[in-house]
């Protein structure tokens, strides 16, 4: 079901699938909620379960899949934003839907937003997940790279930027054997707003270290790590995975930064297992 929330003339679009445990899937940089389509289909239909397993994710999970402001069908960004402001937008969505507690799963930048939410509203989480993401702030090298990308977008436009940057998000095996996944992703997001890309980059540069959020967490935390991830090196995430009191750690072999596309079946299985753990331990 397609839905919207409007606050202070800003409209946030989101989809809702299923019922039960509320789960919010937060997309990353230069994406929209459609990046989760295969996982939503699997979790909603139960297609990732063996036939002998009579538990149906569609009947136990209420999936909420927003387009962040500046992305997809939500209102464009008209000025700078922050991980904290985007986390507030998630809170507003939950408030509108009458959801007191949920599970947040964030991909890449969506993980940064998830951590900002967990820092401010820990009481509203039953668990959260970092899907190719990190609690560490940008290194100076990373900040420099982001600023160069901002300059590149200004000179060449978003379409050229998306075409050149997207390929590096995928593992070599994906580039070699499934180039259509990459080309479909490029085609889908080539018309992304240049302003949104810049505002997102600036917000990521400014975000603080949130490793303490992991250390203080008293809910289950999911880590999904790609062995070939160039954007979030697996070594960095593994160094953080021991911090929460209860971690669920999964490594996707021969996967880069886009596990939901590169290995959607295993990603669905991992997410399904994590959500069922939370559901059965409520």
Residue pairs with C-beta under 8 A, 6 or more apart in sequence:
1 15
1 16
1 17
2 13
2 14
2 15
3 13
3 14
3 15
3 16
4 11
4 12
4 13
4 14
5 11
5 12
5 14
5 92
5 93
5 96
6 12
7 92
9 75
10 69
10 74
10 75
11 74
11 75
12 66
12 67
12 68
12 69
12 74
12 75
12 89
12 92
12 93
13 33
13 66
13 67
13 72
13 73
13 74
14 33
14 64
14 65
14 66
14 67
14 93
15 33
15 40
15 63
15 64
15 65
16 62
16 63
16 64
16 65
16 97
17 40
17 43
17 44
17 58
17 62
17 63
17 65
18 43
18 44
18 57
18 58
18 59
18 60
18 61
18 62
18 63
19 59
19 61
19 62
20 59
20 60
20 61
20 62
20 279
21 60
21 61
21 62
21 102
21 103
21 126
21 275
21 278
21 279
21 282
22 61
22 62
22 64
22 94
22 97
22 99
22 101
22 102
22 103
23 61
23 62
23 63
23 64
23 102
23 103
23 104
23 105
23 275
24 64
24 65
24 66
24 90
24 93
24 94
24 102
24 103
24 104
24 105
25 33
25 36
25 39
25 40
25 63
25 64
25 65
25 105
25 107
25 110
26 66
26 68
26 90
26 104
26 105
26 106
26 107
26 110
26 111
26 113
26 114
27 33
27 35
27 36
27 65
27 66
27 67
27 68
27 71
27 107
27 109
27 110
28 35
28 106
28 107
28 108
28 109
28 110
28 111
28 132
28 133
29 108
29 109
29 197
29 200
29 201
29 204
30 162
30 165
30 166
30 189
30 192
30 197
30 200
31 71
31 107
31 189
32 67
32 68
32 71
32 72
32 73
32 189
33 65
33 66
33 67
33 71
33 72
34 72
34 188
35 107
35 260
35 261
36 65
36 107
36 260
38 260
38 261
38 264
38 268
39 260
39 264
39 267
39 268
39 271
40 63
40 65
41 47
42 48
42 57
42 264
42 265
42 268
42 272
43 57
43 58
43 61
43 63
43 268
43 271
43 272
43 275
44 57
44 58
44 63
45 58
46 55
46 56
46 57
46 58
48 57
48 265
48 268
48 269
48 272
49 55
49 56
49 57
49 272
55 276
57 272
57 275
57 276
60 275
60 276
60 279
61 275
61 279
64 93
64 97
64 99
64 102
66 74
66 89
66 90
66 93
67 73
67 74
68 74
68 86
68 89
68 110
68 113
69 75
69 76
69 77
69 81
69 86
69 89
70 76
70 77
70 81
70 193
70 195
70 196
70 199
70 200
71 192
71 196
76 193
76 195
76 196
77 193
77 195
77 196
77 199
79 199
80 199
80 202
80 203
81 199
81 200
81 203
82 116
82 203
82 206
82 207
83 109
83 112
83 113
83 115
83 116
83 203
83 204
83 207
84 116
84 120
86 113
86 116
86 203
87 113
87 114
87 116
87 117
87 120
87 121
90 104
90 113
90 117
91 117
91 121
91 124
94 100
94 102
94 124
100 124
101 123
101 124
101 125
101 126
102 124
102 125
102 126
103 125
103 126
103 127
103 128
103 129
103 275
103 278
104 114
104 117
104 118
104 125
104 128
104 129
105 114
105 128
105 129
105 131
105 222
105 271
106 112
106 113
106 114
106 115
106 128
106 129
106 130
106 131
106 133
107 131
107 132
107 133
107 260
108 131
108 132
108 133
108 231
108 232
108 257
109 133
109 200
109 204
110 131
110 133
111 129
111 130
111 131
111 132
111 133
111 134
112 133
112 204
112 207
112 210
114 128
114 129
114 130
114 133
115 128
115 130
115 133
115 135
115 210
115 213
115 214
116 207
116 210
117 124
117 125
117 128
118 125
118 128
118 210
118 213
118 217
119 210
119 213
122 216
122 217
122 218
122 219
125 219
126 219
126 278
126 282
127 219
127 220
127 221
127 222
127 274
127 278
128 217
128 219
128 221
128 222
129 221
129 222
129 223
129 224
129 248
129 271
129 274
130 221
130 222
130 223
130 224
130 237
131 222
131 224
131 259
131 260
131 267
132 224
132 225
132 226
132 229
132 231
132 232
132 257
132 258
132 259
133 232
133 237
134 232
134 236
134 237
134 240
135 209
135 210
135 211
135 213
135 214
135 240
135 243
136 209
136 211
136 236
136 240
137 207
137 208
137 209
137 210
138 146
138 204
138 205
138 207
143 205
146 201
146 204
146 205
147 201
147 205
149 161
149 165
149 201
150 197
150 198
150 201
150 202
152 160
152 161
153 161
153 194
153 197
153 198
154 194
154 198
157 194
158 190
158 191
158 192
158 193
158 194
158 197
159 190
159 191
161 197
162 186
162 189
162 190
162 192
163 186
163 190
166 182
166 185
166 186
166 189
167 175
167 182
168 230
168 231
169 230
169 231
169 256
169 257
169 258
170 181
170 182
170 256
170 257
170 258
170 261
170 262
171 226
171 227
171 228
171 254
171 255
171 256
171 262
172 228
173 228
173 254
174 181
174 182
174 254
174 255
174 256
174 258
174 262
175 182
178 262
181 258
181 261
181 262
185 258
185 261
211 240
211 243
214 221
214 240
214 243
214 244
215 243
215 244
217 243
217 244
217 245
217 246
218 245
219 246
220 244
220 246
220 247
220 248
220 274
220 277
220 278
220 281
221 244
221 246
221 247
221 248
222 247
222 248
222 250
222 270
222 271
222 274
223 237
223 240
223 241
223 247
223 248
223 249
223 250
224 250
224 252
224 259
224 267
224 270
224 271
225 232
225 234
225 237
225 238
225 241
225 249
225 250
225 251
225 252
226 232
226 234
226 251
226 252
226 255
226 256
226 257
226 258
226 259
226 262
227 234
227 251
227 252
227 253
227 254
227 255
228 254
228 255
228 256
229 255
229 256
229 257
230 256
230 257
231 256
231 257
232 257
234 251
238 249
241 247
241 249
248 273
248 274
248 277
250 270
252 259
252 262
252 263
252 266
252 267
254 262
255 262
255 263
256 262
259 266
259 267
260 267
